[in-house]
Amino acid sequence: MLFVSGTKRSGTSMWMQVFRAAGLPVLGEAFPRGFTGIQEANPDGFYETLLRHGIYYRTNPNPTTGEYFLPDHVEGYAVKVFIPGVIRSERAYITHLVANVREWREYEASILRLYAIEREAFARAGQPVPEDSSYFPPAYEWWMENFALVRDISLRRYPARLQTYDQVLADPARVVTEVLRWVGRGDVDAAVAAIKPGRRTQHRSDSNSVPPALARVFDDLYAAVAAGGPVPASLLRQLNDTNRQLLPELGELQRKVLAAQARRPPGPTPARPAGLPALD
């Protein structure tokens, strides 16, 4: 499968729209059940399924239908899988991975906007509004997920292409052409037309949510992705050292978020992923 990944608000939905326009089969529909009220965050569609959490024992077989798909059943399909899900996914399903990295300050502003939209949607529907502690602090979430992805690629060595969100919007023809050539198929002109830079709602802004020394490490990671190629060994050591120092704080934040999320009412029953082929 072609995994489309990244943090939330990094352009994962945009890439799903690109591959769908290019003629690749995709899993998911534009606005799945449960996405009512947040369409303004992504007016061209999300294309998400249960598999955004990963392709592993909790999602395959499907917990509702009991269907189990093999890699052969979904060969060539594009599927959105957020970074924690990529880490969980069985390696055999990852034939290609395309991921964007968004500049961390811009990600922070964009995800906070999404949370505000979600809260408004819950309030309009008369549903309990999520607690503040339900959300991971954005800058630290950006670090935790993007570091985990770089580490996972280096360990499991699946074919992967990372680029920045800025690079895609600045030169969509070049980036999309290179990606589709790497994937080996797809209508380039139709795919490029699916990228709409005008949909961008956030631009680079200042943030003091992390200490300056940590902000410099975040910036170095982002710059390495923008430069392309493998991450230099010296930077990998710095990233590993930084993550070790942050682990106690990240662990405590995760515990608080999980505890708050456990108090929320359960979501809808997981549906069969839209677009999944008939299984033998």
N, C-alpha and C positions, 0 to 999 in steps of 0.2 A: 504494500500500500504506500501511497504518497502521503506522509504525515505533514499537515500544516500546523505549525506550532509557534510558540511565543507566549509572552504573558498576555493577559487580557489587555485590550486597547492597544495592541501593538501592530494591528493590521492582519490578524488571522482571518477575519471575515472577508477582508478585501482579497486575500489570496484564494479563499474558497470561491469567491465570485469570479476571479481571474481564471481559475482552472475550469469552472463550469462554463464560462464563455468560450474557453479554448476547445471545448468539446470533450473534456475528460468526464467520466462518471464520478459523481460526488455523493457522499452520504450526508443526509440532513436536508431540511427544507429551510426556506428563508426565515420564517418565524414559527418555530416549533411551539407546541403547547407549553404554556407557562411563561412565554416571552411577551405577553400582552402588557402594554403600558410603557415599554422601554424601546419601542421602535425608533424613536427620535435619536437614540444613541447610535443606531446603525440602520438608516432607512433603506439600504439596499439588501438587507438580510444578514442573518448570523450563520446559518447553515451549521447548526450544532446538533449533536445527538448525545446519548448517554456515553458514547465512546470518547467524548471530550475528557473524561476522567481516566482514559487509558484502555488498552485492549489487554485485559488480564482476567483472572478468575471471577471477579465481581461483575464484569460486564459481558463476558463471553464464556459460557452461554448467557444469553439475555435473561435477566432475572424474572421477566414477565412471561416470555414465550417459551423459554428453555432452548431456543435455537442456538446452535454453536456453528460458527463459520471458521473454516480453515483459511490459511493464507491464499490458497488457490482460488477460493470462492470470490475473493475481493482483489485479485491481482489488477493493478492499474487504477484502482479507485483512490480518490482523494478524500481524506477525512481530517476534520479538525480535532486535534488532541493538544490540550494545554500542557505546559511543561511538566507539571507533576504527573500527568498521565503518561507522558513519554517515558519518564523514568520508570513507571510501573509496567509499561507495555512489554509484551514478549518480543524479543529481538526479531523473531522470524517474520513478524508482520511489517517491519520497517524496511522497505526497499529504498525509499528516498525520504528525506526530511527537509522541508523548507521552513525557515523561521526568520521572523523580523525581530530586531531589538530596537526598542524605542528609547530615546534619551530619557534618563530616569526622572528628571524634573518635569518633563513634558508628560511622561507616563503618570506621574503623581497627580498632575492637574487633571488629566483625562479620566483616571479611575475615580477620583473624587467627584467629578461631574456625573459619572455613571452611578455612583452610590446615591447621589442626590436624586437622580431620576428614578432609581429603584424605590427609594423611600417615598417619593411622591406617588408612585404607582401603587405601592402597598396602602398608603393612606387613602387614596381615591377608592380602592377596592374594599375598604373597611377591614383590612387585614393587619395583624400586628407588624409594626414597623421594626426592622432589625435594630438591635442594640449597636451602639458605637463599637463595642468590643467584638462584634461579629466580623469586623473588617480588620485585616492585617494592615499595619502601617505601610503605606504604599512604597516608600523608598526601600524599606527593608524587604518587602515582598519582591520588589524588582531585583534586588541583589540575590536573594535566596534562590529565585527561580532561574535567573540567567546564569548564575554560577553553576547551578545544578545541571543545566543543559550543556554548558561547555565541558563540564566534567564527564557527563554521561557520553557525549560524543567521543571524547578522548579515550574512554574506557571501552565502550562497546563497538566503536569504529564503524557505525553505519554511515552510508553516504549522506552527507548533510551540506546544506548551503545556508549560511547566515548572512544577512545584510541588514542595514539599518532601515527603519521606516522612512527616514529622510531620503535615503538613496533611491528607494522605490518611487517616491513621489517626485523627486527631482528629475529622474530620467527613466520613466517607466518602460520606454521602448527597449533600452539597452538591458535593463534588469530582467524584464519578462522574456525577452529573446534568449538571453543566456540561460535562464531557468528552464524554459521549454526545450531548448536544445539539450540541456543536461538530462531532463526527464525523457526526452526522445520522441515527443509527439505534442500536438496541440496547434490550434490556429492562432498564430502570433497576433495578427491584426485585431481579431475579435477579443483576444485576451488583454491587449494593451488598452483597448477602448473601455474595458471594464474598470480601469483605475480612474478615479475621479478625485483629483487633488482638492477640489472645492469642498469635499465632504469633511476635510480636516477642520476640527474645532479648536484645537489647542496648539500653541507654539511655545518655544523655549521661554521659560520664565525662571526667576530666582527662587531658591528654596533654602531654608536653613533647618530642614528636618533631620539632617544628619551632621555630625561634626565635620569640619573642613578636611581633615586627613582622610576620613572615610569617603567623602565626596570625591576626592582626587582618585581614589582607587576605582570608584564607580565610573568616573570619567575615563580612566585608563582602559577599563574593560570595554566600554562603548567605542573608544577610539580604535581598539584592536579589531573589533567587528567591522568598523567602517573601513579599515585598511585592507581587510580581506586576508585570506591565507591562514595558516595555522597560528594559534596564539603562541607567542615566544615563550620559551621555557622560563625565562626570568619573570615574566608576567604571571605565568601559571603558578610559580612559587609564591609570588606576592598574593595572588588570589587565594591560594590555599591557606596561607598564613592568616589572611584577613578573615576567612571563613571560620577558621579554628577559634580566633579571638571572639567572633560574634556568636558562636554556637550556643553558649549559655543564655544569652539574651534572646536569640531566635527561638530557642526551645521554650522559654517562658512565654513569649508572645504566642507561639503556636498553641500552647496549653490553654491560654485565655480565649483565643479565638474558637478553638474546638469546643470549649465549655459553653460559650455563648451560642454557637451554632446548634449544639445539642438541645438547647432550650427552645429552638424554633420549631414550629409545626412541620411535619414531614411534607415534602414536595409531592408532585404528581407521580403516579406509577410510571416507571420507565417504559417508554414505547419502543416498538421495533424501529430501528433506524430507517428513516425514509431513504429510498434509493438502494437498499440492500437487495442483492439479487436473490432469486429463489434458490434455496439450498437443497442439494441432493440428499 
